[in-house]
Amino acid sequence: MCENWRNPMRRRDLLALIGGAAAWAQAGRAQTQTPPVIGFLNSASPEAFARLVDAFRQGLSEEGYVEGRNVAIEYRWAEGQYDRLEGMAAELVRRHVSLIAATGGVPAARAAKAATTTIPILFISGVDPVRAKLVASINRPGGNATGVTVITSEMVAKRLELLRELAPGVRKVAMLQNIAKPYTAEFDQEFVAQVESKEAESAARTLGLEPIVLDAARDGNLEAGLETAVKRGADALFVSADAYFTDRREQIVALAARHRLPAIYPWRQYAVSGGLASYGPNIADAYRQIGRFAGRILKGSKPESIPVQEPNTFELVINLKTAKALGLTVSPWLLAAANETIE
């Protein structure tokens, strides 16, 4: 044996054999290595958010992660039942996911925050995430959460202005809100009432409009609630950016058409579904952005080092077919300002 080892040729053969075995072992480990798992928590349903999930996957792929190839995603959908979010978040924590993408608004993010202080959390927030106690600041999030704020609450006055421009004769606006929805035990319900409902009512009165607030969570029946508002004289409709309504946008658009109510919505999907007009940030781009953040975190970045992203562009979409059906004439300046018109 000693003689063989001294032989240079046999020694090279033996080293090659050992090196080859090590390479095969390493390749075997790489093939059997379990991919990281992302927990995807959403307040609504998969059907309504399919396009946005695709945008999230696109962001992931831009960072080199493809679902089913080198990353897995565990989906949890609350289907509009916000009181299920805490349990779903806790389940994802027990699953030992690498991070949680808490989407569909502040309730999902708060549920995730209540479930873990260590697993990274990515959120999409319609209100100031500092006021919502999701991060310490926009530029220095701190803690285990960061994400995108789409500042929908700050768009309330602008959407009402556009509604009045589209339908100058409007006097009373039915304001579809989701005020009394259940939240996590840590979350102050009055916060949403202040940000969504009170700001909407204040903006309406500033514009000389009379608000008729419909609390979908308390009243429970969208159809009956809207009929009541119409009986009270509502001649237009304003819809909150809450995921509960996004999940039911087809029903809401149909109800607005039935009652011949000019309506303004927060997201493009409503106008595509037949709603009169929408104004707000590009929500698909927000989902794509947190997909990219997820990829960065999987590569080792920490949430505390990723500033919260704010929208740079907003899109006005007008459905001209619906405007014609309502007998409305869209002004030339609105047509020029629109990012998209649907005919």
C-alpha positions in Angstrom: 0.0 0.0 0.0 2.8 2.3 0.9 4.6 1.5 -2.3 1.4 2.4 -4.3 1.1 5.7 -2.6 4.6 6.6 -3.5 3.9 5.9 -7.1 2.9 9.3 -8.6 0.5 7.9 -11.2 -1.4 5.8 -8.6 -1.5 8.8 -6.2 -3.0 11.0 -8.9 -5.7 8.3 -9.6 -6.5 8.1 -5.9 -6.8 11.8 -5.5 -9.0 12.1 -8.6 -11.2 9.3 -7.2 -11.6 11.1 -3.8 -12.2 14.5 -5.5 -14.9 13.0 -7.8 -16.6 11.3 -4.9 -16.7 14.6 -3.0 -18.1 16.4 -6.0 -20.9 13.9 -6.5 -21.8 14.1 -2.8 -22.0 17.9 -3.0 -24.2 17.7 -6.1 -26.4 15.2 -4.4 -26.8 17.5 -1.4 -27.7 20.5 -3.7 -30.3 18.4 -5.5 -32.0 17.3 -2.2 -31.7 20.7 -0.4 -35.1 21.9 0.7 -35.9 25.3 -1.0 -36.9 28.2 1.2 -40.6 28.7 1.9 -42.5 32.0 1.7 -45.7 32.4 3.7 -48.2 34.4 1.6 -51.0 35.8 3.9 -53.9 37.7 2.4 -57.1 39.2 3.8 -59.2 38.3 0.7 -59.6 35.4 -1.8 -57.2 33.9 -4.4 -59.7 34.5 -7.3 -59.8 38.3 -6.8 -56.0 38.6 -6.3 -54.8 36.2 -9.0 -53.3 39.0 -11.1 -51.5 40.5 -8.1 -50.1 37.1 -7.0 -48.7 36.9 -10.6 -47.0 40.3 -10.0 -45.5 39.1 -6.7 -44.1 36.0 -8.5 -42.7 38.3 -11.2 -40.8 40.3 -8.6 -39.5 37.1 -7.1 -38.3 35.9 -10.5 -36.5 39.2 -11.1 -34.4 38.3 -8.1 -33.8 34.8 -9.4 -36.5 32.8 -7.5 -39.1 30.8 -9.3 -42.0 29.1 -7.4 -41.7 25.3 -7.7 -38.1 25.5 -8.8 -36.0 27.1 -6.0 -38.6 28.5 -3.7 -42.0 27.3 -2.3 -44.9 29.5 -1.3 -47.5 28.6 1.3 -50.7 30.5 0.7 -53.3 31.5 3.4 -56.4 33.3 2.3 -58.8 34.8 4.9 -61.7 35.2 2.3 -62.7 38.5 3.9 -62.9 37.0 7.4 -60.4 39.1 9.1 -60.6 37.3 12.4 -58.9 34.3 10.8 -55.7 36.2 10.1 -54.1 35.7 13.5 -54.5 32.0 13.4 -53.2 31.8 9.8 -50.2 33.9 10.7 -49.4 31.6 13.7 -49.7 28.6 11.4 -47.2 30.0 9.0 -44.8 30.7 11.9 -45.2 27.0 13.0 -44.4 26.0 9.5 -41.0 27.8 9.9 -41.4 29.9 6.8 -38.4 32.0 5.7 -40.6 35.2 5.5 -44.2 36.3 5.5 -45.7 38.4 2.7 -48.7 39.9 4.6 -50.9 41.4 1.8 -54.4 42.8 1.4 -54.0 45.7 3.9 -53.0 46.5 7.4 -55.0 43.7 9.2 -52.8 41.0 7.6 -49.6 42.8 8.5 -50.7 43.4 12.1 -51.6 39.7 12.4 -48.1 38.7 11.1 -46.5 41.2 13.5 -48.5 39.7 16.4 -47.3 36.2 15.5 -43.6 36.8 15.2 -40.8 39.2 16.1 -38.1 37.3 14.2 -39.4 36.1 10.9 -39.1 38.9 8.2 -42.5 40.4 7.2 -43.3 42.2 4.0 -46.5 44.3 3.9 -48.6 46.4 1.6 -50.2 49.2 3.6 -52.9 51.6 2.4 -52.2 53.9 5.4 -49.1 55.4 6.9 -47.2 52.3 8.2 -45.7 54.4 11.0 -49.1 55.4 12.3 -50.2 51.7 11.8 -47.3 50.7 14.1 -45.8 48.5 11.4 -42.4 50.3 11.2 -40.4 52.8 13.2 -39.9 55.1 10.2 -40.1 54.9 6.4 -36.4 55.1 5.8 -35.3 53.1 8.8 -38.1 50.5 9.4 -36.4 48.8 12.3 -37.7 45.5 13.7 -38.6 42.6 11.3 -41.0 44.3 8.9 -40.8 46.5 5.7 -42.8 46.8 2.5 -44.8 49.2 0.4 -47.2 51.9 1.3 -49.8 52.7 -1.3 -51.2 55.7 0.7 -54.8 55.0 -0.4 -56.1 57.0 2.6 -54.3 60.1 1.3 -56.1 59.7 -2.0 -59.6 60.1 -0.6 -59.9 63.8 -1.3 -58.5 63.5 -4.8 -60.9 60.6 -5.7 -63.8 62.7 -4.5 -62.7 65.6 -6.6 -62.6 63.4 -9.6 -66.0 62.0 -8.9 -67.5 65.5 -8.7 -65.7 66.4 -12.0 -67.1 63.3 -13.7 -70.6 63.9 -12.3 -71.0 67.7 -11.5 -74.6 67.3 -10.3 -73.6 64.9 -7.4 -74.8 66.1 -4.0 -75.0 63.0 -1.7 -72.3 60.3 -1.8 -72.7 56.8 -0.4 -69.3 56.0 1.2 -68.7 52.3 1.3 -66.4 51.6 4.3 -65.4 48.6 6.4 -65.1 50.3 9.8 -66.0 47.6 12.3 -64.1 44.7 10.9 -62.3 42.5 13.4 -58.6 43.1 13.9 -55.8 41.5 15.9 -56.0 42.0 19.7 -53.2 44.6 19.5 -54.8 46.7 16.8 -56.8 49.8 17.7 -60.0 49.6 15.6 -60.5 53.4 16.0 -57.3 53.9 13.9 -59.0 52.8 10.7 -62.2 54.8 11.6 -60.0 57.9 11.8 -57.9 57.2 8.7 -60.6 55.9 6.4 -64.1 57.0 7.5 -63.4 60.3 9.2 -61.0 61.5 6.5 -63.5 60.5 3.8 -66.4 62.3 5.5 -64.2 65.4 6.1 -63.1 65.5 2.5 -66.7 65.1 1.2 -67.9 68.1 3.3 -65.0 70.2 2.2 -66.1 69.7 -1.4 -69.7 70.5 -0.5 -70.9 66.9 -0.6 -73.1 65.1 1.9 -71.6 61.8 3.0 -73.8 58.8 3.7 -71.5 56.2 5.4 -72.2 52.5 4.8 -70.3 50.2 7.2 -70.1 47.0 5.3 -68.7 45.1 8.3 -71.5 46.1 10.6 -74.4 46.0 8.1 -73.2 42.9 6.4 -75.3 43.1 3.3 -73.9 45.3 0.5 -77.1 45.2 -1.6 -79.4 46.2 1.3 -77.0 48.9 2.5 -76.7 50.5 -0.9 -80.5 50.4 -1.4 -80.9 52.2 1.9 -78.4 54.8 0.9 -80.3 55.4 -2.4 -83.5 55.9 -0.5 -81.8 58.5 1.6 -80.9 60.4 -1.6 -77.4 59.1 -2.5 -76.6 59.9 -6.1 -73.0 58.7 -6.2 -70.7 56.1 -4.7 -67.3 56.2 -3.2 -65.6 52.8 -2.4 -62.9 52.3 0.2 -59.6 50.6 -0.8 -60.3 47.8 1.7 -59.5 44.3 0.4 -63.0 43.2 1.4 -64.4 45.3 -1.4 -61.8 44.4 -3.9 -62.9 40.8 -3.3 -66.4 41.8 -4.2 -65.8 44.3 -6.9 -68.0 42.6 -9.5 -71.0 42.8 -7.2 -70.3 46.4 -6.2 -69.9 47.5 -9.9 -73.2 45.7 -10.7 -75.0 47.4 -7.8 -73.7 50.8 -8.9 -75.0 50.2 -12.5 -78.4 48.9 -11.2 -78.9 52.1 -9.2 -77.3 54.3 -11.9 -74.7 55.7 -9.5 -71.6 57.4 -10.8 -68.8 55.7 -8.7 -65.1 56.3 -8.0 -62.9 53.4 -7.0 -59.3 52.9 -5.7 -58.0 50.3 -8.2 -57.8 49.8 -11.9 -59.5 46.4 -11.6 -62.9 48.1 -10.8 -62.8 50.2 -14.0 -61.9 47.1 -16.0 -64.9 45.3 -14.4 -67.2 48.1 -15.6 -66.8 50.7 -12.9 -66.9 54.4 -13.9 -63.5 55.4 -12.9 -60.6 54.6 -10.6 -57.7 56.6 -9.2 -54.7 55.4 -7.2 -51.3 53.8 -7.3 -50.5 50.9 -9.5 -51.3 48.1 -7.0 -49.8 45.3 -9.3 -46.5 47.2 -9.2 -46.6 47.2 -5.3 -47.0 43.4 -5.3 -44.1 43.1 -7.8 -42.0 45.3 -5.5 -42.6 43.1 -2.4 -41.7 40.1 -4.5 -38.4 41.7 -5.2 -38.0 42.5 -1.5 -38.7 38.9 -0.8 -35.9 37.8 -3.1 -33.5 40.2 -1.5 -34.3 38.9 2.0 -33.9 35.3 0.8 -30.4 36.3 -0.3 -29.6 37.7 3.2 -30.9 41.2 3.4 -32.6 42.3 6.6 -36.0 44.1 6.6 -34.6 46.8 8.9 -32.2 47.8 6.1 -34.8 48.0 3.3 -36.7 51.4 3.4 -40.5 51.3 2.9 -41.3 51.9 -0.8 -43.7 54.8 -1.6 -45.5 55.1 -5.0 -44.1 57.4 -7.6 -47.0 57.3 -10.1 -50.7 57.2 -9.9 -53.1 56.0 -12.6 -56.5 57.4 -13.6 -58.7 55.0 -15.5 -62.0 56.0 -17.0 -64.6 53.6 -18.4 -66.2 55.6 -21.3 -68.7 52.9 -22.0 -70.0 53.2 -18.4 -70.0 57.0 -18.6 -72.1 56.9 -21.7 -74.6 54.5 -20.0 -74.9 56.9 -17.1 -75.4 59.9 -19.5 -72.2 61.5 -18.4 -69.9 63.6 -20.6 -66.3 63.3 -19.7 -64.5 66.7 -20.0 -61.6 67.0 -22.4 -59.1 67.7 -19.6 -60.1 64.5 -17.8 -59.7 62.6 -21.0 -56.2 64.1 -21.4 -55.3 63.4 -17.8 -56.4 59.7 -17.9 -53.7 57.1 -18.1 -56.2 54.7 -19.7 -59.7 54.9 -21.1 -61.9 51.8 -21.6 -64.4 51.9 -24.5 
